């Protein structure tokens, strides 16, 4: 499938790359369901809120190749339920190893974003996509590392930009979230890596030095309707993590799974699943295989929740 990139804001990094939607009725599969029963898959790349080498297209391309191959080879593949794929680029914080030229002064070129600008961009991009493709809540939000943080922040009422200056009045939260090697508790991440200064540095670079701000931005900390527990549209969470991950410890996903008991409650129409994936931190998306497997697993679990 061909890719097309659209701006959703004035900054160079405020773009979204879209793989042309799958047709409503693909001739390859007689059992193919209509658009109202399919799902969009929307990706958010990681990179500690600051790495310019991780982009929307580099995150999308390997997985798109595998999902497209799966679609063509197996009529029973869950990829038949995908109606479109998109990948979001967002403003980044400064990176000490990727400094910008001192002559770069235009605001639209600068990588100087601070919280909540990252999550504002995600919600604006989702609003843009929903206006353009009209998929409503029928999408899966997929994030890797800090992209998983952003995916869960997108459903936290306390971080919503909905209604602000009339920009995202049409924003609708997703049916499902897939977190790949996610960061859900910023203070816990720093505490687990106190001997490595880079963790303190990149969290401060994105969120500042006030650790109360860290807590208020952590999806695995904020309780009640202002946090993930207020995500009423949600049906499914999949937390995927690899034992081989050398950068983000398994405790992040384990604690988040426990935390999500408050969101799931006794609702039989909600499900929280853990998926064991393989590879080092960035390997789980770089070759596309594990990310594609996570997406197909999430679709299969969503299908099991259908009434």
ABEGO torsion letter per residue (X at the ends): XBBBBBBABABAABBBBBBBBBBABBAABAABBBAAABBBBBBBBBGGGABAABBAAAAAAAAAAAAAAAAAABAABAAAABABBBBBBBBBBBBAABBBBAABABAAABBABBOAAAAAAAAAAAAAAAAAAGAEABBBBBBBEAAAAAAAAAABAAABABGBGGAAAABBBBABBBBBGBBABAAAAAAAAAABAAAAAAAAAAAEABAAAAAAABAAABBEAABAAABAABABBBBBBBAABAABBAAAAAAAAAAAAAAAEABAABBBBBBBBBEBAAAAAAAGAAAAAAAAAAAAAAAAABX
